[in-house]
Amino acid sequence: MRVVVARLDYNGELMDIYPLSNVSKKELDEIIEASKDVVRAHLFLSRELKRPLPHSIVIDVINYEITIVFKPKGILVLASIKDNILGTQQQGGVVTA
């Protein structure tokens, strides 16, 4: 399992990224874009529905798992890339808040 830590601002923009393992540019881009999309969607819904943001969000996909934590100073993204994936599994994902 390989790990990436990133920090986003409250506009959903990338501030810092720390790959703690050997991760390809394609994998980094995929993780960051998925995180940005989910963060922006939650920020929009929070404003529109006048509800607080969740404390954390988990995105579980076949080849990686991302945990997004909303902190006062920014948004923390913790991603783990799963290396052992069966080729017969279908792509899919689950987002929970």
TORROVEX-610767 format. One record per residue (C-alpha): x, y negated, z; residue in one letter. Coordinates in steps of 0.001 Angstrom, whole numbers, padded with zeros to 6 digits, always signed. Example, Ala and Ser with C-alpha at 12.3 -4.5 7.8 and 13.67 -1.06 7.14 Angstrom:
<gumis>
+012300+004500+007800a+013670+001060+007140s
</gumis>
This chain:
<gumis>
+000000+000000+000000m+001328-003417-000963r+000356-006644+000808v-000164-010279-000235v-000980-013211+002052v-002248-016510+000625a-003753-019743+001883r-006510-021699+000145l-007869-025144+000941d-011559-025865+001454y-011921-026716-002254n-010953-023139-003091g-007539-024139-004455e-004375-022137-003805l-001991-023795-001327m+000566-021062-000542d+001154-017459-001516i+003390-014935+000191y+003747-011556-001537p+005069-009303+001250l+005648-006452-001200s+006582-006026-004835n+003454-007257-006644v+003133-008005-010356s+002073-011412-011670k-001092-009825-013104k-002047-008358-009717e-001376-011682-007962l-003522-013552-010482d-006339-011011-010126e-006324-011257-006321i-006172-015053-006258i-008924-015505-008866e-011233-013047-007084a-010578-014854-003792s-011175-018294-005301k-014449-017188-006887d-015800-015737-003640v-014641-018726-001556v-016163-021259-003958r-019447-019334-004039a-019627-019231-000228h-018704-022923+000063l-021448-023822-002435f-024076-021677-000700l-023080-023031+002697s-023586-026618+001493r-026802-025932-000416e-028443-023862+002302l-027005-025984+005124k-025676-022901+006882r-022283-022303+008494p-019608-020368+006662l-019067-016781+007747p-016006-016128+009894h-014669-013663+007350s-015469-011943+004071i-014236-008566+002841v-013971-007700-000855i-013440-003982-001378d-012698-002905-004932v-011267+000371-006208i-007676-000894-006479n-007481-003545-003754y-009092-004879-000601e-009190-008581+000222i-010088-010107+003571t-010838-013840+003555i-010838-015615+006919v-012185-019162+007309f-009973-021105+009749k-010168-024812+010707p-006909-025670+008891k-007550-023621+005763g-008648-020296+004368i-006456-017254+004913l-006446-014494+002293v-005056-011066+003196l-004921-008606+000320a-003778-005004+000228s-003246-003287-003090i-003985+000422-003089k-001394+002400-005034d-003019+005851-005102n-006115+005534-007261i-007817+008442-008984l-008199+007839-012708g-011720+009238-012773t-013231+006640-010439q-015451+003916-011832q-014644+000236-011321q-016926-001418-008819g-016870-003732-005880g-018578-004704-002674v-018551-008126-001025v-019663-008384+002586t-019898-011430+004819a
</gumis>
